[in-house]
Amino acid sequence: MKHVNLLLSAREEETLSEFASTMFECLKISTFEERESENYVDGHYFIGMGTDAEFKLMKSDATEHVDLPFWIRISAAIRGDEISLEFVEHLANEVIKPCGREVARVDNFGRVDEHRINY
């Protein structure tokens, strides 16, 4: 997969900035930045680079997934490379869930044939 979309739970009244700070800490990414873009909810998102992948963190406006309001789009660190399902499952089960988050992978996110896999 070139990109993987994960949706994550929020803590009570958590902002995107707070989510990004705690999530990048969980992912062991110390350098990340906030970017502005009208293409994203509230006009901004965060991006950070790990060893194997790039992580873009933003708010989701997917009404069918209101229980998981934060969205992480994972892309391979090297253009043209693929993200393995094993890598994603490791992140979901061994990194994100232990940080106190519910997490789901959404295949074909935003399309009619969208499919949610809860971890």
N, C-alpha and C positions, 0 to 999 in steps of 0.2 A: 504494500500500500504506500502511495506517495504521501498521503496525509491521513491522519486519524483524528477524529473528533470525539472528545470526552466531555461529558457534562458532569458537574460536581455540585454537591450541596453547599448551602451557605450557612454561616452561623447567624444568629439573630442580629438583624440590622447591620450586617457586614457590608462595607463598601468594596468596590472593585480594588481600590488601593490596598485595603487591609487584606483582601483575599490574595492579591498578587504577592504581597510581602510574605505572608505565611506559606503560600504555595511554593514560591521560589526557594524559601528556606527548606521546605520538605524535599524539593528536587535537588537540593545542594547546589543551587545556582546563585552565586553571590553578585553577579553583575547583570543587571537588567535595566530596561528603560521604559518609560511611559511615552507613548506616541499619540498624537491627535489624528483623528480621521472621522469624518462625518459618516463613513460607512459602518460604524460600530455604535452600539447602544451607548448613549451619553457622550458620544464623540471622542472616545479614547479607548486605548487598549495597552497592554504591556507585552514586551517581548524579551526573551532571554535565550541564551545559547548554552546548551549542555554539551557534553562530550559527543553524544551520538545523535542529538536532535535539537531542533529549534522549537521553543514553546511560545505560543501566542496565547495570552490570557485575556478574556473579555467577558462581558455580560451577555447572556443569551436572551433573546426575546421570543424563544420558541414556546408558544402557548401550550403545546401538548406535553411539555416537560417542565412545568412550573416548579416542581419539587427539586429540580437541579438547575438553579439560575446562572451558574457560572460555566463558561465554556473554555476548554483548552484545545487548541488545534496544534497537533504535533506534526512536524515535518522533518524529514531526514536532514542531518547537518550538512551533507554534501548533496548538491543538486543531482538529480538522477537516481540517487540511492532510494531504497525502499525502507519503510518502517515494518518490522516483523510483528506478527501477532504475539509472539512470545515476549517481545520487548514491551508491548502495550499491556499485556496481562501482568507482567512483572511490575510495571509502574502502578497499575490499578490496585493490585492485591498486596504488594510488598512495600510500596512507597506512599501512595495516596490514601488508601483506607486506614493504615496505621496512624495517619495524621488527623484522623477523625472525620473523614469525608465519605459521603456516599458517592459512588461513581458509576457511570454507565458509558459504554461506547455506543456511538450512534453511527451506523453505516448508512451511507447515502443521505446524509443530514440535509433536511430541507426539501427532499424529493418525495414523490408519491410512494416510492418503494423503500422509504426510510425504515430502518430496523434498529431497535434499541436492545442492547445487551447489558443487563445489570450485573455488576460484579459484587 
